[in-house]
Amino acid sequence: MIVRPIEYPYRALQLEALLSRIRAHHPNISLINQDYQRKLAGYRGEKAVDFPLSFLPDEDYFILHDLRLWDGKHFFQIDVLILHAKYALILEVKNIVGELYFDIDLHQMTRIKGEEKEAFPDPIIQVNRLKRQLEDWLLANQFPAIPIYSLVVFSNPKSILRLSPPQIQTFKNTIIHKEYLPELIPKLTLSFKASFLPADERKKLIKCLKKKNTPLDTDILQKYQVNKADIISGVKCECCNQFLMKKHMQHWYCLGCKHKTNQVMIPTLKDYYFLFGEQITNSQLREFLQIDSIYTASRILAKLNLKVTGAGKMTVHHLPLNLFKSELGGK
């Protein structure tokens, strides 16, 4: 049973807004795009394991996606955590295409794709560290010590896993393709004899994991050294993708392709939200929409019926994330 479903990454939404508005000459645009593609690949890879996990009995296995917890010294991120009465299982999900060679002795994974060769950190070290950090977290939050097992799961069918013969026997049930999950997990369950997590304790643990989960909150502009002047302001035309929309009476009119609409406010404010945060003033709205009239801006904000703090020139309007629900769709 999935008790914490996977969600579209907040960082991906930030990067989408940034890529749609950053000026083409910015020196970090290539890095931003690489990070966006990497974030999308991680999301798709993690989402792909839901299908094989759906073959597990709902009443026995409780699945939580994307947990970011504090162990007392560091934050640690678990892609998928599965709780059973007998044990906890950590899945570190990798969505990587190519031939993957594991050198357990040198603690390195190498990907060969065409003529390219690329080194990656040893995923075994990674899952072993996650196991220790989860043990510390359970202790710090006064939960009983429970057996913890960890797997490195490759979710892309185009991943070819290569281990030397001596290593295959040792790691064949540690480094796997996602399709093997429905067969391997019941076997793991049978290998544990005692139960450590009764139903009431499990419910308490799930509640605590959800409460203690701390999503990463990053100033996306600061991270990529993007100045405010590097961001294109204005309203983007949904037809020609140019920032040439101007307000005319009750509509917005594109000076480029002549498209006319009144459905621009939510997608435009979505970009603002993921770039600058949830607080916006009348002045900031005018600057971002490229409108001159304080009264027009006031009417726009009034129609949105936002939470307001402060008064007069110090009035701040607060954009809720659910305002953009229709724009985010299935994300």
Stockholm file with secondary structure:
# STOCKHOLM 1.0

chainA/1-331         MIVRPIEYPYRALQLEALLSRIRAHHPNISLINQDYQRKLAGYRGEKAVDFPLSFLPDEDYFILHDLRLWDGKHFFQIDVLILHAKYALILEVKNIVGELYFDIDLHQMTRIKGEEKEAFPDPIIQVNRLKRQLEDWLLANQFPAIPIYSLVVFSNPKSILRLSPPQIQTFKNTIIHKEYLPELIPKLTLSFKASFLPADERKKLIKCLKKKNTPLDTDILQKYQVNKADIISGVKCECCNQFLMKKHMQHWYCLGCKHKTNQVMIPTLKDYYFLFGEQITNSQLREFLQIDSIYTASRILAKLNLKVTGAGKMTVHHLPLNLFKSELGGK
#=GR chainA/1-331 SS CEEECCCCCHHHHHHHHHHHHBCTTCTTHHHHHHHHHHHHHHHHHHHHTHHHHTTSCTTTCEEEEEEEEECSSCEEEEEEEEECSSCEEEEEEECCCEEEEEETTTTEEEEEETTEEEEEECHHHHHHHHHHHHHHHHHHTTCCCCCEEEEEEECCTTEEEECCHHHHHHHTTTEEEGGGHHHHHHHHHHHCCSCCCCHHHHHHHHHHHHHHCCCCCCCHHHHTTCCGGGBCCSBCCTTTCCSCEEEETTEEEETTTCCEESCCHHHHHHHHHHHHCSEECHHHHHHHHTCCCHHHHHHHHHHHTCEEESCGGGCEEECCGGGGHHHHTTC
#=GC SS_cons         CEEECCCCCHHHHHHHHHHHHBCTTCTTHHHHHHHHHHHHHHHHHHHHTHHHHTTSCTTTCEEEEEEEEECSSCEEEEEEEEECSSCEEEEEEECCCEEEEEETTTTEEEEEETTEEEEEECHHHHHHHHHHHHHHHHHHTTCCCCCEEEEEEECCTTEEEECCHHHHHHHTTTEEEGGGHHHHHHHHHHHCCSCCCCHHHHHHHHHHHHHHCCCCCCCHHHHTTCCGGGBCCSBCCTTTCCSCEEEETTEEEETTTCCEESCCHHHHHHHHHHHHCSEECHHHHHHHHTCCCHHHHHHHHHHHTCEEESCGGGCEEECCGGGGHHHHTTC
//
